[in-house]
Each structure stands twice: as C-alpha cells, then as structure tokens.
C-alpha cells in the first residue's frame, strides 16, 4: 500500500513537497512504522502473559489503549512520509519520548521475567528493538536531505495578505 493520498496538506491547506521523498525520510518512515508494529506485538504478548498470570481478572484495557497508540503512530508516520512538517515534529516528539520511556522501562524487566518467565525474554527483545528503532527514527528525521524535503513544501517567508480590498483610500 502506498498511502500517498493523505498527509501533507490534509486539512491545513499546506503545499506538498516539491522534491522527491529522500532515503532518510523513507528510513524514518520504515523505522517508525516498524516500531509501531513491534509495539503492537509487545502489547499482544503482554496481554497473553498477564491474562495467564491473573486468570480472568485481566481485562486488557492497557492492551487496547496501546494498540490505539500504535495505530496513531503509524498514521503519523505515513503523514510525515508524505511531507507534513507538523507530522515530522509530532513524530520526533513521540519517538524521543518513546525511546526515553523505553529505556526507563528496561528497569522493570525483573517483573516481566518474574511474572512471565519465557515471555519476559520476548518482551525484552521487543523493548530493545523498539528503543533502537525510535532512536534511529529521530536520527533520520533531521538529516540534511530530510530538512530540504520538508522545506520544499513551505510557501515561503511570511503570511499571504489577508483577503479584501488592498491599498484602500490611497
């Protein structure tokens, strides 16, 4: 799927980039979409692990919320790849927070190994891959060719004149 119909000017009236999509933007898209997929797998394995540990008391609310966040991350990644500068900024903030909180979350691995046994090892691998993918996404989002790609969509300096009569009375 290409998903090229959504993104840069969706609801904002902004211009689409004039340059072709550079490799760094494609890599940032692939890494962030991969991080979203790995996160979704993490939440599914997490739900399986905790539902077997708690029996019928685990309702899966955290899993549903996490899967919605993963879907949102994917949609923002698509919009970034299609040239939306705001999506690049949002993706950079979410990637930075995700990588930072993922590193902090590595301190809770003792609980995952205690509760899940072998599932803990799978979740550790998912966490490490996710943190690496989000960090690499940040790297690729702000490369020189990425900056040129997103600047090619800007309308230029300043705002357009407001509608209505110009040079009234003079």
Secondary structure, 3 states (H helix, E strand, C coil): CCCCCCCCCCCCCCCCCCCCCCHHHHHHHHHHHHHHHHHHHHHHHHHHHHHHHHHHHCCCHHHHHHHHHHHHHHHHHHHHHCCCHHHHHHHHHHHHHHHHHHHHHHHHHHHHHHHHCHHHHHHHHHHHHHHHHHHHHHHHHCCHHHHHHHHCCCCCCCCCCCCCCCCCCC
